[in-house]
Amino acid sequence: MSKPEIEDGEQGLADPQFRADVLTGLERRPRAIPARWFYDRRGSELFEDITALPEYYPTRTETAILETICPEVAGIAGRGRAVVEFGSGSSTKTPVLLRCTEPSAYVPIDISGAFLRESSRVLSQAFPNLLVLPFEADFMRALVLPQAVADAPKLGFFPGSTIGNMIPLMAVDLLRAMRASLGEGAMLLIGMDRVKDPATLVAAYDDTAGVTAAFNLNLLERINRELDGTIPVDAFAHEARWNDDRARIEMHLVARRDVDFSVDGRPFAMAAGESIHTENSHKYGSRDARILLRSGGWTPLKEWTDPDGLFSVYLAEAQAERPAP
């Protein structure tokens, strides 16, 4: 999920990687486009709407966990660290963490430039004495953080179970990139959604108001706008599927009928029933989550969950590596 945002959406100004990922994704079988490209300004706004839906339990559940555990997090991590949030979005959960950890600085990192700047402005008003350094960048790779926090101890923040959007191989790569960005001795507070009954999971990604459907279909609107696409958006339907073998929800855009279209001048055809796979949301049991964190170079220190066991938050540390055993 990383791009400098194209704020006016004019064709020809699209991120070259967006163009490459879309063209490659439409050519492969099965067709798939990385979920990172959902988040133009409209996509970011729609996702914020999703987080307020009654079916979408992760946001309110994680927020409640954070409000409960924050003093304990501050006790373990210590106050005065620079908080670095990966994929900050509107930073709705961030004030909970900032109030209790009293950070020396806050560095929100996101792919949507205008959205990032606006949310940072709002947060700066709420915390006038806090140094806020918005950073528009691709956090899927190791980053050189702003010089103002280079030597500060750091607390990474990755809420929302965004780690679940990545296949395990990419998730491990991301965790390693976070470790490289934050440095040895840093800590990471990360949210992960848990495995639960499929009906609850599917409903969270296919709400009755159709907001998630609009979020998914907006990807096609973006392709048409930025890549001179001719995709008939009304010929596609949003679909959420539970893949039990891979413990994940999958989102697809399914062709309602045979369609022909072009993107960036390249022709494509899809048969009725064929889909474009647009997102995964992996769910993790407690042991799975700990293995994932360790694979990415993070040592789990503490796990918290809600009374219903819907969601978990982990605190981990980038400890000095040592040879086996």
MARDREN-959264 format. One line per 3 residues: their letters; for each residue x, y, z of N, C-alpha, C. Coordinates in Angstrom, 2 decimals, m for minus. Example, Ala and Ser with C-alpha at 12.3 -4.5 7.8 and 13.67 -1.06 7.14 Angstrom:
<atoms>
as = 13.19,m5.69,7.80,12.30,m4.50,7.80,13.20,m3.30,7.80  12.85,m2.25,7.08,13.67,m1.06,7.14,12.90,0.03,7.87
</atoms>
This chain:
<atoms>
msk = 0.83,m1.18,0.00,0.00,0.00,0.00,0.87,1.24,0.00  1.34,1.60,m1.13,2.27,2.72,m1.11,2.24,3.45,m2.44  1.99,4.74,m2.36,2.01,5.57,m3.55,1.99,7.03,m3.18
pei = 2.65,7.89,m3.96,2.37,9.31,m3.81,1.04,9.58,m4.47  0.11,10.18,m3.72,m1.24,10.33,m4.22,m1.31,11.26,m5.42  m2.14,10.90,m6.43,m2.43,11.77,m7.56,m3.71,12.52,m7.21
edg = m3.56,13.76,m6.76,m4.68,14.45,m6.15,m5.73,14.88,m7.16  m5.35,15.21,m8.40,m6.35,15.65,m9.36,m6.89,14.50,m10.19  m6.25,13.35,m10.14,m6.75,12.17,m10.83,m6.68,12.25,m12.34
eqg = m5.87,13.13,m12.90,m5.80,13.26,m14.34,m5.08,12.08,m14.96  m5.60,11.63,m16.11,m4.94,10.56,m16.84,m3.55,11.03,m17.25  m2.60,10.12,m17.18,m1.24,10.45,m17.56,m0.37,10.82,m16.35
lad = m1.01,11.09,m15.21,m0.25,11.43,m14.02,m0.17,10.26,m13.05  m0.68,9.12,m13.45,m0.74,7.97,m12.54,0.65,7.49,m12.16  0.75,6.96,m10.97,1.98,6.34,m10.51,2.37,5.23,m11.50
pqf = 3.61,5.22,m11.98,4.02,4.17,m12.92,3.85,2.76,m12.36  4.03,2.61,m11.04,3.85,1.29,m10.45,2.39,0.87,m10.45  1.48,1.85,m10.27,0.04,1.57,m10.38,m0.27,1.04,m11.77
rad = 0.23,1.72,m12.80,m0.01,1.26,m14.17,0.54,m0.15,m14.37  1.75,m0.40,m13.92,2.37,m1.72,m14.10,1.59,m2.80,m13.37  1.19,m2.52,m12.12,0.47,m3.52,m11.33,m0.89,m3.84,m11.93
vlt = m1.58,m2.82,m12.44,m2.90,m3.05,m13.03,m2.79,m3.86,m14.32  m1.88,m3.47,m15.20,m1.74,m4.17,m16.47,m1.28,m5.62,m16.25  m0.32,m5.79,m15.39,0.16,m7.15,m15.09,m0.94,m7.98,m14.44
gle = m1.67,m7.34,m13.51,m2.73,m8.06,m12.79,m3.88,m8.48,m13.67  m4.22,m7.66,m14.67,m5.30,m8.02,m15.57,m4.88,m9.08,m16.58  m3.61,m9.18,m16.82,m3.11,m10.19,m17.77,m2.94,m11.56,m17.13
rrp = m2.64,m11.60,m15.82,m2.39,m12.89,m15.18,m3.69,m13.66,m14.98  m3.54,m14.96,m14.73,m4.69,m15.82,m14.43,m4.41,m16.60,m13.16  m5.23,m16.52,m12.14,m6.41,m15.65,m12.05,m6.01,m14.18,m11.94
rai = m6.89,m13.30,m12.40,m6.60,m11.87,m12.39,m6.57,m11.33,m10.96  m5.63,m10.45,m10.68,m5.52,m9.89,m9.34,m4.79,m8.55,m9.39  m5.26,m7.60,m8.60,m4.63,m6.28,m8.49,m4.34,m6.04,m7.02
par = m3.14,m5.61,m6.64,m2.80,m5.42,m5.23,m3.73,m4.44,m4.52  m4.10,m4.78,m3.29,m5.03,m3.96,m2.51,m4.47,m2.58,m2.19  m3.17,m2.40,m2.28,m2.57,m1.10,m1.97,m3.16,0.02,m2.82
wfy = m3.70,m0.33,m4.00,m4.20,0.69,m4.92,m5.65,1.08,m4.67  m6.26,0.55,m3.62,m7.58,1.02,m3.21,m7.53,2.49,m2.76  m6.36,2.91,m2.24,m6.34,4.10,m1.39,m5.95,5.38,m2.12
drr = m6.74,5.75,m3.15,m6.71,7.14,m3.58,m7.53,7.92,m2.56  m7.76,9.18,m2.80,m8.48,9.96,m1.78,m9.88,9.40,m1.54  m10.60,9.08,m2.62,m11.95,8.55,m2.46,m11.93,7.20,m1.75
gse = m10.97,6.35,m2.08,m10.85,5.06,m1.42,m10.57,5.21,0.06  m9.70,6.17,0.41,m9.40,6.41,1.82,m10.63,6.88,2.57  m11.41,7.74,1.94,m12.65,8.23,2.57,m13.65,7.10,2.76
lfe = m13.80,6.25,1.75,m14.72,5.13,1.85,m14.28,4.14,2.93  m12.97,3.93,3.06,m12.52,3.01,4.10,m12.85,3.56,5.49  m12.71,4.87,5.67,m13.09,5.45,6.95,m14.57,5.23,7.23
dit = m15.40,5.30,6.19,m16.83,5.02,6.35,m17.05,3.56,6.75  m16.27,2.66,6.16,m16.39,1.23,6.47,m16.14,0.99,7.96  m15.15,1.67,8.52,m14.78,1.42,9.91,m15.89,1.78,10.89
alp = m16.87,2.57,10.45,m17.98,2.96,11.33,m19.21,2.08,11.15  m19.17,1.12,10.23,m20.33,0.28,9.96,m20.59,m0.68,11.11  m21.86,m1.00,11.37,m22.16,m1.94,12.46,m21.58,m3.33,12.23
eyy = m21.47,m3.76,10.97,m20.93,m5.10,10.69,m19.42,m5.16,10.86  m18.76,m4.00,10.77,m17.31,m3.99,10.76,m16.80,m3.84,12.20  m16.65,m4.97,12.87,m16.26,m5.00,14.28,m14.81,m4.63,14.56
ptr = m13.84,m4.82,13.61,m12.43,m4.65,13.99,m12.10,m3.28,14.58  m12.62,m2.20,14.00,m12.22,m0.87,14.46,m12.67,m0.60,15.88  m13.95,m0.79,16.16,m14.43,m0.49,17.51,m13.85,m1.46,18.55
tet = m13.63,m2.72,18.13,m13.07,m3.69,19.07,m11.63,m3.35,19.40  m10.83,m3.04,18.38,m9.43,m2.70,18.62,m9.32,m1.41,19.43  m10.16,m0.43,19.12,m10.12,0.83,19.87,m10.40,0.59,21.35
ail = m11.38,m0.26,21.64,m11.69,m0.57,23.04,m10.52,m1.26,23.73  m9.85,m2.16,23.01,m8.67,m2.82,23.57,m7.59,m1.79,23.88  m7.32,m0.90,22.93,m6.27,0.10,23.12,m6.57,1.00,24.31
eti = m7.82,1.40,24.48,m8.18,2.26,25.61,m7.92,1.56,26.94  m8.11,0.24,26.95,m7.92,m0.53,28.17,m6.45,m0.77,28.48  m5.67,m1.08,27.45,m4.29,m1.53,27.66,m3.27,m0.42,27.63
cpe = m3.66,0.77,27.19,m2.67,1.81,26.93,m1.76,2.12,28.12  m2.28,2.20,29.33,m1.37,2.44,30.46,m0.33,1.32,30.61  m0.73,0.09,30.34,0.21,m1.02,30.43,1.26,m0.94,29.33
vag = 0.83,m0.55,28.13,1.77,m0.36,27.03,2.80,0.69,27.40  2.33,1.81,27.95,3.25,2.88,28.36,4.21,2.40,29.44  3.72,1.53,30.33,4.58,1.01,31.37,5.68,0.12,30.85
iag = 5.37,m0.65,29.81,6.36,m1.56,29.23,7.32,m0.81,28.30  6.76,0.00,27.40,7.57,0.69,26.40,8.27,1.91,26.96  7.68,2.50,27.99,8.22,3.74,28.52,7.69,4.94,27.75
rgr = 7.64,6.07,28.41,7.17,7.29,27.75,8.31,7.98,27.02  7.96,8.86,26.09,8.95,9.68,25.41,9.52,9.09,24.14  9.02,7.93,23.70,9.47,7.39,22.41,8.86,8.20,21.26
avv = 9.46,8.13,20.09,8.84,8.66,18.88,7.89,7.59,18.35  6.61,7.94,18.24,5.62,7.01,17.71,5.60,7.11,16.19  5.82,5.98,15.52,5.84,5.93,14.06,4.68,5.03,13.63
efg = 3.69,5.65,12.98,2.50,4.88,12.57,2.56,4.55,11.09  2.46,3.27,10.78,2.51,2.79,9.40,1.10,2.70,8.83  0.85,3.42,7.72,m0.48,3.42,7.14,m1.47,4.13,8.04
sgs = m1.18,5.38,8.35,m1.91,6.07,9.41,m3.35,6.42,9.05  m3.68,6.59,7.75,m5.05,6.94,7.38,m5.50,8.20,8.10  m6.67,8.12,8.71,m7.19,9.29,9.43,m6.69,9.36,10.86
stk = m5.89,8.37,11.28,m5.29,8.36,12.62,m6.33,8.40,13.74  m7.47,7.73,13.55,m8.55,7.80,14.53,m8.19,7.12,15.85  m7.35,6.08,15.82,m6.97,5.38,17.06,m5.73,6.00,17.70
tpv = m5.04,6.81,16.95,m3.76,7.34,17.40,m3.84,8.16,18.68  m4.85,9.04,18.84,m4.88,9.85,20.07,m4.87,9.02,21.35  m5.48,7.83,21.31,m5.48,6.97,22.49,m4.05,6.66,22.89
llr = m3.23,6.30,21.90,m1.84,5.94,22.18,m1.01,7.16,22.56  m1.22,8.27,21.88,m0.42,9.47,22.15,m0.67,10.02,23.56  m1.91,9.95,24.00,m2.23,10.49,25.32,m1.51,9.74,26.44
cte = m1.36,8.44,26.28,m0.80,7.68,27.41,0.71,7.47,27.30  1.28,7.58,26.10,2.72,7.33,25.96,3.54,8.60,25.95  2.88,9.77,25.83,3.59,11.06,25.85,4.83,11.03,24.96
psa = 4.65,10.83,23.66,5.80,10.67,22.76,6.58,11.95,22.55  7.83,11.79,22.13,8.66,12.95,21.79,8.31,13.49,20.41  7.73,12.65,19.56,7.33,13.05,18.22,6.38,11.99,17.68
yvp = 5.63,12.38,16.64,4.72,11.45,15.98,4.98,11.52,14.48  5.26,10.37,13.88,5.54,10.29,12.44,4.49,9.40,11.79  3.45,9.99,11.19,2.46,9.18,10.46,2.95,8.94,9.03
idi = 2.89,7.69,8.60,3.33,7.32,7.24,2.12,6.78,6.49  1.87,7.30,5.31,0.72,6.83,4.54,0.97,7.05,3.05  0.16,6.37,2.24,0.28,6.45,0.79,m0.56,7.56,0.19
sga = m1.58,8.01,0.91,m2.51,9.00,0.38,m2.11,10.37,0.89  m1.41,11.13,0.03,m0.77,12.36,0.45,m1.69,13.40,1.03  m2.74,13.77,0.31,m3.65,14.81,0.79,m4.37,14.36,2.05
flr = m4.78,13.11,2.08,m5.45,12.56,3.26,m4.51,12.58,4.46  m3.25,12.23,4.23,m2.25,12.24,5.29,m2.05,13.63,5.85  m1.93,14.60,4.98,m1.69,15.97,5.43,m2.88,16.52,6.22
ess = m4.09,16.21,5.78,m5.27,16.69,6.47,m5.39,16.07,7.86  m5.20,14.75,7.95,m5.30,14.09,9.25,m4.18,14.56,10.19  m3.01,14.84,9.63,m1.90,15.35,10.46,m2.22,16.74,10.99
rvl = m2.86,17.54,10.17,m3.24,18.90,10.61,m4.23,18.82,11.78  m5.21,17.93,11.65,m6.21,17.77,12.72,m5.54,17.29,14.01  m4.61,16.34,13.86,m3.93,15.80,15.04,m3.03,16.85,15.69
sqa = m2.39,17.67,14.88,m1.55,18.73,15.43,m2.36,19.72,16.25  m3.58,19.98,15.82,m4.46,20.87,16.58,m4.85,20.25,17.92  m5.04,18.92,17.92,m5.42,18.23,19.15,m4.25,18.11,20.12
fpn = m3.02,18.05,19.57,m1.81,17.92,20.39,m0.83,19.04,19.99  m1.12,20.27,20.39,m0.34,21.42,19.92,1.13,21.40,20.33  1.47,20.68,21.38,2.86,20.64,21.84,3.65,19.45,21.28
llv = 3.01,18.67,20.41,3.65,17.49,19.86,4.22,17.77,18.48  5.45,17.34,18.25,6.07,17.45,16.93,5.46,16.38,16.02  4.73,16.79,14.99,4.09,15.88,14.04,4.80,16.01,12.70
lpf = 5.30,14.88,12.20,6.10,14.88,10.96,5.47,13.93,9.95  4.46,14.36,9.18,3.84,13.47,8.19,4.85,13.05,7.13  4.79,11.78,6.77,5.80,11.19,5.88,5.07,10.36,4.82
ead = 5.01,10.89,3.60,4.37,10.18,2.49,5.41,9.26,1.86  5.21,7.95,2.00,6.24,7.02,1.56,5.68,5.61,1.44  6.48,4.75,0.85,6.16,3.33,0.70,6.75,2.59,1.89
fmr = 5.91,2.27,2.88,6.45,1.61,4.07,6.63,0.11,3.89  6.38,m0.40,2.69,6.65,m1.81,2.41,8.15,m2.08,2.29  8.94,m1.03,2.25,10.40,m1.20,2.23,11.00,m0.38,3.37
alv = 12.24,m0.68,3.70,12.91,0.05,4.77,13.01,1.53,4.43  12.75,2.38,5.41,12.72,3.82,5.20,13.78,4.51,6.06  14.25,5.64,5.56,15.07,6.54,6.36,14.11,7.58,6.94
lpq = 13.85,7.47,8.23,12.88,8.35,8.87,13.44,9.77,9.00  12.57,10.75,9.23,13.03,12.14,9.36,14.17,12.29,10.37  15.09,13.16,10.07,16.28,13.35,10.91,15.92,13.72,12.34
ava = 14.80,14.39,12.51,14.40,14.83,13.85,14.15,13.67,14.80  13.88,12.47,14.28,13.64,11.31,15.15,14.69,10.23,14.94  15.75,10.54,14.22,16.74,9.52,13.87,17.32,8.82,15.08
dap = 17.60,9.56,16.12,18.26,8.98,17.30,17.31,8.66,18.44  16.03,8.90,18.24,15.07,8.69,19.31,14.66,7.21,19.39  14.43,6.68,20.59,13.83,5.35,20.69,12.43,5.40,20.08
klg = 12.03,4.31,19.44,10.81,4.37,18.64,9.80,3.30,19.04  8.54,3.67,18.88,7.42,2.74,19.06,6.63,2.73,17.77  6.72,1.64,17.01,5.93,1.51,15.80,4.48,1.20,16.15
ffp = 3.57,1.69,15.33,2.14,1.48,15.55,1.53,1.05,14.23  0.92,m0.13,14.22,0.34,m0.69,12.99,m1.01,m1.32,13.34  m2.02,m0.47,13.57,m3.33,m0.97,13.97,m4.16,m1.39,12.77
gst = m5.37,m1.88,13.06,m6.33,m2.14,12.00,m6.21,m3.48,11.32  m5.32,m4.33,11.76,m5.11,m5.64,11.12,m4.73,m5.52,9.66  m4.07,m4.41,9.31,m3.61,m4.24,7.92,m2.61,m5.32,7.53
ign = m1.89,m5.86,8.51,m0.95,m6.94,8.22,m1.68,m8.12,7.57  m2.97,m8.27,7.86,m3.74,m9.35,7.28,m4.02,m9.21,5.81  m3.82,m8.00,5.25,m4.04,m7.81,3.81,m2.95,m8.46,2.97
mip = m1.87,m8.88,3.61,m0.73,m9.42,2.87,m0.65,m10.93,3.02  m0.25,m11.59,1.94,0.03,m13.00,2.07,1.18,m13.16,3.06  1.30,m14.30,3.74,2.31,m14.43,4.78,3.73,m14.05,4.36
lma = 4.13,m14.39,3.14,5.47,m14.04,2.68,5.67,m12.53,2.68  4.67,m11.78,2.15,4.77,m10.32,2.13,4.67,m9.73,3.53  3.87,m10.38,4.39,3.73,m9.89,5.76,5.07,m9.97,6.50
vdl = 5.78,m11.07,6.30,7.09,m11.21,6.93,8.06,m10.16,6.37  8.02,m9.95,5.05,8.88,m8.92,4.45,8.58,m7.54,5.04  7.28,m7.25,5.23,6.91,m5.95,5.79,7.42,m5.81,7.22
lra = 7.24,m6.83,8.03,7.72,m6.77,9.40,9.24,m6.57,9.45  9.95,m7.19,8.54,11.40,m7.00,8.48,11.74,m5.57,8.05  10.96,m5.03,7.10,11.18,m3.64,6.68,10.91,m2.68,7.84
mra = 9.87,m2.97,8.62,9.58,m2.13,9.80,10.72,m2.17,10.80  11.24,m3.36,11.01,12.38,m3.48,11.93,13.56,m2.65,11.44  13.84,m2.73,10.13,14.95,m1.97,9.56,14.71,m0.47,9.68
slg = 13.45,m0.04,9.49,13.12,1.38,9.57,13.24,1.91,11.00  12.79,1.11,11.97,12.72,1.56,13.37,14.00,1.32,14.14  14.73,0.26,13.77,16.01,m0.02,14.40,15.91,m0.96,15.59
ega = 17.05,m1.53,15.93,17.13,m2.44,17.07,16.74,m1.71,18.35  15.99,m2.39,19.19,15.51,m1.79,20.43,14.15,m1.14,20.31  13.67,m0.98,19.08,12.34,m0.40,18.88,11.27,m1.39,19.33
mll = 10.08,m0.88,19.57,8.93,m1.72,19.87,7.86,m1.49,18.81  6.96,m2.47,18.71,5.90,m2.42,17.70,4.59,m2.84,18.35  3.58,m1.98,18.25,2.24,m2.29,18.71,1.40,m2.55,17.46
igm = 0.88,m3.77,17.33,0.26,m4.20,16.07,m1.05,m4.94,16.34  m2.05,m4.66,15.53,m3.34,m5.32,15.65,m3.48,m6.44,14.63  m4.11,m7.55,15.04,m4.38,m8.67,14.14,m5.77,m9.22,14.42
drv = m6.53,m9.40,13.35,m7.86,m9.97,13.47,m7.75,m11.48,13.67  m8.68,m12.04,14.44,m8.62,m13.45,14.78,m9.58,m14.28,13.93  m9.29,m15.56,13.80,m10.19,m16.49,13.11,m11.47,m16.61,13.92
kdp = m12.61,m16.58,13.23,m13.91,m16.72,13.89,m14.91,m17.30,12.91  m16.19,m17.33,13.26,m17.16,m17.97,12.38,m17.26,m17.21,11.05  m17.36,m17.94,9.92,m17.36,m17.31,8.60,m18.49,m16.30,8.40
atl = m19.65,m16.51,9.00,m20.77,m15.58,8.79,m20.42,m14.19,9.31  m19.79,m14.12,10.48,m19.37,m12.83,11.03,m18.32,m12.17,10.15  m17.40,m12.98,9.64,m16.33,m12.46,8.80,m16.85,m11.92,7.47
vaa = m17.70,m12.70,6.81,m18.21,m12.28,5.50,m19.04,m11.01,5.65  m19.87,m10.93,6.69,m20.70,m9.74,6.90,m19.85,m8.49,7.08  m18.69,m8.62,7.70,m17.82,m7.47,7.92,m17.25,m6.92,6.62
ydd = m17.23,m7.75,5.58,m16.67,m7.33,4.29,m17.72,m7.26,3.18  m18.99,m7.38,3.57,m20.09,m7.27,2.60,m21.29,m6.67,3.32  m21.18,m5.42,3.74,m22.19,m4.78,4.57,m23.47,m4.52,3.79
tag = m24.56,m4.44,4.51,m25.87,m4.26,3.88,m26.02,m2.89,3.23  m25.28,m1.89,3.71,m25.37,m0.54,3.13,m24.60,m0.42,1.82  m23.76,m1.41,1.50,m23.03,m1.39,0.23,m21.80,m0.51,0.22
vta = m21.31,m0.11,1.40,m20.13,0.77,1.44,m18.89,0.00,1.00  m18.74,m1.24,1.46,m17.57,m2.03,1.06,m17.61,m2.31,m0.44  m18.81,m2.53,m0.98,m18.93,m2.71,m2.43,m18.46,m1.47,m3.17
afn = m18.84,m0.29,m2.69,m18.41,0.96,m3.33,m16.90,1.12,m3.22  m16.33,0.73,m2.10,m14.89,0.79,m1.88,m14.17,m0.11,m2.90  m14.67,m1.31,m3.10,m14.07,m2.24,m4.05,m14.21,m1.72,m5.48
lnl = m15.42,m1.29,m5.85,m15.66,m0.81,m7.21,m14.92,0.50,m7.51  m14.58,1.27,m6.47,m13.83,2.50,m6.69,m12.48,2.24,m7.35  m11.94,1.04,m7.15,m10.68,0.70,m7.81,m10.84,0.76,m9.33
ler = m11.98,0.30,m9.83,m12.23,0.37,m11.28,m12.40,1.82,m11.72  m13.07,2.62,m10.90,m13.23,4.04,m11.22,m11.85,4.70,m11.30  m10.98,4.34,m10.40,m9.65,4.93,m10.40,m8.86,4.51,m11.65
inr = m8.98,3.25,m12.02,m8.30,2.78,m13.23,m8.80,3.56,m14.44  m10.11,3.74,m14.54,m10.67,4.50,m15.67,m10.15,5.93,m15.68  m10.08,6.54,m14.51,m9.69,7.95,m14.42,m8.20,8.16,m14.67
eld = m7.36,7.33,m14.06,m5.93,7.58,m14.11,m5.20,6.84,m15.22  m5.80,5.76,m15.74,m5.12,4.94,m16.75,m5.89,4.89,m18.06  m6.75,5.90,m18.27,m7.53,5.97,m19.52,m8.28,4.67,m19.76
gti = m8.89,4.12,m18.69,m9.62,2.86,m18.80,m11.03,3.06,m19.33  m11.56,2.00,m19.91,m12.94,2.02,m20.41,m13.75,0.90,m19.76  m13.43,0.57,m18.52,m14.10,m0.53,m17.82,m15.54,m0.13,m17.51
pvd = m16.52,m0.94,m17.91,m17.91,m0.66,m17.54,m18.14,m1.07,m16.08  m18.04,m0.11,m15.19,m18.07,m0.42,m13.76,m19.36,m1.12,m13.36  m20.47,m0.75,m13.99,m21.75,m1.36,m13.63,m21.85,m2.82,m14.07
afa = m20.86,m3.30,m14.81,m20.85,m4.70,m15.23,m20.16,m5.59,m14.20  m19.72,m5.01,m13.08,m19.01,m5.77,m12.06,m19.74,m5.70,m10.72  m19.63,m6.76,m9.95,m20.25,m6.83,m8.63,m19.19,m7.19,m7.58
hea = m19.33,m6.59,m6.42,m18.47,m6.90,m5.28,m18.86,m8.25,m4.68  m17.85,m9.04,m4.31,m18.12,m10.32,m3.65,m17.05,m10.58,m2.59  m17.49,m10.97,m1.38,m16.59,m11.36,m0.29,m16.71,m12.86,m0.10
rwn = m15.56,m13.56,0.00,m15.54,m15.01,0.14,m14.63,m15.39,1.30  m15.02,m16.41,2.07,m14.16,m16.95,3.11,m13.40,m18.14,2.54  m12.08,m18.07,2.56,m11.21,m19.16,2.11,m10.67,m19.84,3.36
ddr = m11.29,m20.96,3.73,m10.95,m21.61,4.99,m9.54,m22.20,4.96  m9.13,m22.72,3.80,m7.81,m23.32,3.70,m6.70,m22.33,4.01  m6.91,m21.06,3.60,m5.89,m20.03,3.81,m6.25,m19.07,4.94
ari = m7.34,m19.36,5.64,m7.78,m18.55,6.77,m7.85,m17.07,6.41  m8.59,m16.77,5.35,m8.67,m15.38,4.93,m9.99,m15.09,4.24  m10.42,m13.84,4.36,m11.49,m13.29,3.55,m10.86,m12.79,2.25
emh = m11.50,m13.09,1.14,m11.05,m12.57,m0.15,m12.13,m11.64,m0.71  m11.71,m10.53,m1.30,m12.64,m9.66,m2.01,m12.36,m9.78,m3.50  m13.45,m9.88,m4.26,m13.37,m10.02,m5.71,m14.31,m9.03,m6.38
lva = m13.97,m8.66,m7.59,m14.86,m7.94,m8.49,m15.26,m8.92,m9.59  m16.52,m9.32,m9.59,m16.98,m10.40,m10.47,m17.74,m9.80,m11.65  m17.39,m10.23,m12.86,m18.08,m9.76,m14.07,m19.49,m10.33,m14.11
rrd = m20.49,m9.44,m14.23,m21.88,m9.88,m14.32,m22.22,m10.42,m15.70  m21.43,m10.02,m16.68,m21.65,m10.41,m18.08,m20.31,m10.40,m18.79  m20.28,m10.89,m20.02,m19.07,m10.78,m20.82,m18.76,m9.31,m21.05
vdf = m17.50,m8.92,m20.87,m17.13,m7.52,m21.04,m15.83,m7.40,m21.83  m15.74,m6.35,m22.60,m14.51,m5.96,m23.30,m14.18,m4.53,m22.90  m12.92,m4.28,m22.63,m12.51,m2.93,m22.23,m11.03,m2.76,m22.52
svd = m10.55,m1.54,m22.35,m9.12,m1.29,m22.52,m8.61,m0.49,m21.32  m7.33,m0.66,m21.03,m6.64,0.10,m19.99,m5.31,0.53,m20.56  m5.06,1.84,m20.54,m3.82,2.38,m21.08,m3.61,1.94,m22.53
grp = m4.70,1.81,m23.26,m4.65,1.43,m24.66,m4.54,m0.07,m24.92  m4.49,m0.86,m23.87,m4.35,m2.31,m24.02,m5.71,m2.98,m23.86  m6.10,m3.85,m24.81,m7.44,m4.46,m24.75,m7.49,m5.66,m23.80
fam = m8.65,m5.82,m23.16,m8.90,m6.96,m22.27,m10.32,m7.45,m22.49  m10.54,m8.72,m22.19,m11.88,m9.31,m22.25,m12.04,m10.24,m21.06  m13.24,m10.18,m20.46,m13.55,m11.06,m19.33,m14.90,m11.71,m19.57
aag = m15.00,m12.98,m19.23,m16.25,m13.71,m19.37,m17.10,m13.52,m18.12  m18.40,m13.65,m18.28,m19.31,m13.57,m17.14,m18.89,m14.57,m16.06  m18.84,m14.13,m14.84,m18.45,m14.99,m13.73,m16.98,m14.94,m13.40
esi = m16.16,m14.42,m14.31,m14.72,m14.29,m14.04,m14.51,m13.11,m13.09  m13.47,m13.19,m12.26,m13.29,m12.14,m11.26,m11.88,m11.57,m11.28  m11.78,m10.37,m10.69,m10.50,m9.74,m10.37,m10.37,m9.80,m8.85
hte = m9.35,m10.48,m8.39,m9.11,m10.63,m6.95,m8.43,m9.35,m6.46  m9.07,m8.64,m5.52,m8.57,m7.33,m5.14,m8.02,m7.23,m3.72  m8.41,m8.13,m2.83,m7.90,m8.01,m1.46,m7.99,m9.34,m0.72
nsh = m7.03,m9.55,0.17,m7.09,m10.62,1.16,m7.11,m9.99,2.54  m7.75,m10.68,3.48,m7.68,m10.27,4.87,m7.49,m11.53,5.71  m6.22,m11.83,5.98,m5.89,m13.04,6.72,m6.21,m12.88,8.20
kyg = m6.64,m13.97,8.80,m6.98,m14.00,10.22,m6.01,m14.93,10.94  m5.61,m14.52,12.15,m4.54,m15.24,12.85,m4.97,m15.68,14.24  m4.70,m16.95,14.54,m4.78,m17.42,15.91,m3.57,m16.91,16.68
srd = m3.61,m17.04,18.00,m2.54,m16.50,18.85,m1.18,m17.07,18.49  m1.08,m18.37,18.33,0.22,m18.99,18.01,0.68,m18.57,16.61  m0.25,m18.52,15.67,0.10,m18.10,14.30,0.69,m16.69,14.32
ari = 0.06,m15.81,15.08,0.52,m14.42,15.13,1.92,m14.31,15.71  2.18,m15.07,16.73,3.51,m15.02,17.36,4.59,m15.57,16.42  4.25,m16.61,15.68,5.21,m17.14,14.70,5.48,m16.11,13.62
llr = 4.42,m15.44,13.17,4.57,m14.41,12.14,5.49,m13.30,12.63  5.26,m12.82,13.84,6.09,m11.74,14.38,7.55,m12.17,14.50  7.79,m13.35,15.01,9.17,m13.82,15.15,9.83,m13.98,13.78
sgg = 9.08,m14.42,12.78,9.62,m14.56,11.43,10.05,m13.22,10.86  9.37,m12.16,11.29,9.70,m10.81,10.82,10.73,m10.10,11.67  11.30,m10.80,12.66,12.36,m10.19,13.47,11.88,m9.50,14.72
wtp = 10.64,m9.78,15.15,10.07,m9.14,16.33,9.79,m10.19,17.40  10.19,m9.91,18.62,9.95,m10.81,19.74,8.68,m10.39,20.47  7.65,m11.21,20.48,6.40,m10.84,21.18,6.64,m10.69,22.68
lke = 6.13,m9.61,23.22,6.23,m9.35,24.66,4.90,m9.54,25.38  3.82,m9.18,24.70,2.52,m9.18,25.37,1.41,m9.28,24.32  0.34,m9.98,24.66,m0.84,m10.08,23.80,m2.07,m9.71,24.60
wtd = m2.96,m8.92,24.00,m4.24,m8.59,24.61,m5.36,m8.89,23.62  m6.52,m9.26,24.12,m7.68,m9.46,23.27,m8.92,m8.94,23.99  m10.03,m8.86,23.28,m11.30,m8.42,23.85,m12.00,m9.60,24.53
pdg = m13.04,m9.35,25.32,m13.71,m10.45,26.03,m14.28,m11.53,25.11  m14.65,m11.16,23.88,m15.22,m12.14,22.95,m14.17,m12.81,22.07  m12.92,m12.42,22.23,m11.85,m13.03,21.44,m11.94,m12.75,19.95
lfs = m12.44,m11.56,19.59,m12.59,m11.21,18.18,m11.29,m10.69,17.56  m10.48,m10.02,18.37,m9.35,m9.25,17.85,m8.22,m9.28,18.88  m6.99,m9.18,18.41,m5.84,m9.15,19.33,m4.90,m8.00,19.00
vyl = m4.25,m7.49,20.02,m3.20,m6.48,19.89,m1.94,m7.05,20.53  m0.80,m6.90,19.84,0.47,m7.45,20.32,1.48,m6.33,20.48  2.29,m6.43,21.52,3.46,m5.57,21.67,4.69,m6.44,21.50
aea = 5.56,m6.04,20.58,6.76,m6.83,20.29,7.97,m5.90,20.28  9.14,m6.51,20.37,10.39,m5.74,20.46,11.39,m6.25,19.43  12.14,m5.32,18.84,13.22,m5.68,17.92,14.48,m5.92,18.74
qae = 14.59,m7.11,19.29,15.72,m7.45,20.14,16.95,m7.77,19.31  18.10,m7.69,19.94,19.34,m8.01,19.25,19.30,m9.44,18.75  19.68,m9.64,17.50,19.68,m10.98,16.95,20.83,m11.79,17.53
rpa = 20.57,m13.04,17.73,21.62,m13.90,18.28,21.61,m15.22,17.53  22.75,m15.89,17.46,22.79,m17.16,16.74,21.99,m18.24,17.49  21.51,m19.20,16.72,20.77,m20.30,17.33,21.69,m21.07,18.26
p = 21.16,m21.72,19.32,19.71,m21.81,19.61,19.23,m20.61,20.40
</atoms>
